[in-house]
């Protein structure tokens, strides 16, 4: 599974509506409203790199109010859940 982190600039008066529209798209797992240079961060998960083009410039960027996107593709995922599972291997409960 390929994960892309999409930083999104929007019309500030429509952030909640834009976030809901993005969250409703297939392959978008989460959308966060954030402070800073960008207004939203979306996590997009796809099976193939080619699918990113369909979703990010093909759908997210075309939502009214989306002004710009900056996409970062994850190489590897680290999470607290994964670390806990790894350390628990072989331990009896």
C-alpha positions as CSV (number, residue, x, y, z in Angstrom):
1,X,0.0,0.0,0.0
2,X,1.4,3.4,-1.0
3,X,0.6,6.4,1.3
4,X,0.7,10.0,0.1
5,X,0.6,12.9,2.5
6,X,-1.2,15.8,0.7
7,X,-0.7,19.3,2.1
8,X,-3.6,21.4,0.9
9,X,-4.2,25.2,0.7
10,X,-7.9,26.2,0.5
11,X,-10.2,29.1,0.6
12,X,-10.2,29.7,4.4
13,X,-13.9,30.5,4.5
14,X,-14.7,27.0,3.2
15,X,-12.3,24.7,5.1
16,X,-14.9,22.5,6.7
17,X,-16.9,21.9,3.5
18,X,-13.7,21.3,1.5
19,X,-12.4,18.9,4.1
20,X,-15.7,16.9,4.0
21,X,-15.6,16.7,0.2
22,X,-12.0,15.4,0.3
23,X,-12.7,12.9,3.0
24,X,-15.6,11.5,1.0
25,X,-13.2,10.6,-1.9
26,X,-12.3,6.9,-2.3
27,X,-8.7,6.2,-1.1
28,X,-8.6,9.2,1.2
29,X,-8.3,7.7,4.7
30,X,-8.1,10.9,6.8
31,X,-8.3,14.7,6.4
32,X,-6.9,17.0,9.2
33,X,-7.6,20.7,9.6
34,X,-4.3,22.2,10.7
35,X,-2.5,25.4,11.6
36,X,0.4,26.8,9.6
37,X,1.1,27.3,5.9
38,X,-1.5,24.7,4.8
39,X,-5.1,24.4,5.8
40,X,-5.7,20.7,5.4
41,X,-3.6,17.5,5.4
42,X,-5.0,14.4,3.7
43,X,-3.7,10.9,3.8
44,X,-4.3,9.0,0.5
45,X,-3.7,5.3,0.3
46,X,-3.5,3.5,-3.0
47,X,-2.2,0.2,-4.4
48,X,-0.2,1.7,-7.3
49,X,1.6,5.0,-7.8
50,X,-0.4,5.6,-11.0
51,X,-3.6,5.9,-8.8
52,X,-2.2,9.0,-7.1
53,X,-2.6,10.9,-10.3
54,X,-6.2,10.0,-10.5
55,X,-6.9,11.1,-7.0
56,X,-4.7,14.1,-6.2
57,X,-4.6,16.2,-9.4
58,X,-7.6,14.4,-10.9
59,X,-10.0,14.8,-8.0
60,X,-8.7,16.7,-4.9
61,X,-7.3,19.6,-6.9
62,X,-10.6,20.0,-8.8
63,X,-12.7,20.4,-5.7
64,X,-13.9,24.1,-5.6
65,X,-11.9,26.0,-3.0
66,X,-8.8,23.9,-3.3
67,X,-6.1,26.4,-4.2
68,X,-2.9,24.3,-4.1
69,X,-1.5,20.9,-3.1
70,X,1.9,19.7,-2.1
71,X,2.3,15.9,-2.1
72,X,4.8,13.7,-0.2
73,X,4.9,10.0,-0.8
74,X,5.9,7.9,2.2
75,X,8.8,5.5,1.9
76,X,8.1,3.6,5.2
77,X,5.6,3.8,8.0
78,X,6.4,3.8,11.7
79,X,3.7,3.9,14.3
80,X,3.4,3.2,18.1
81,X,1.0,0.4,17.3
82,X,3.5,-1.3,15.0
83,X,6.3,-0.9,17.6
84,X,4.2,-2.4,20.4
85,X,3.3,-5.4,18.2
86,X,6.9,-6.0,17.3
87,X,8.1,-6.0,20.9
88,X,5.2,-8.3,21.9
89,X,6.3,-11.1,19.6
90,X,7.1,-14.2,21.5
91,X,5.8,-12.9,24.9
92,X,3.1,-14.8,26.7
93,X,0.2,-12.8,28.0
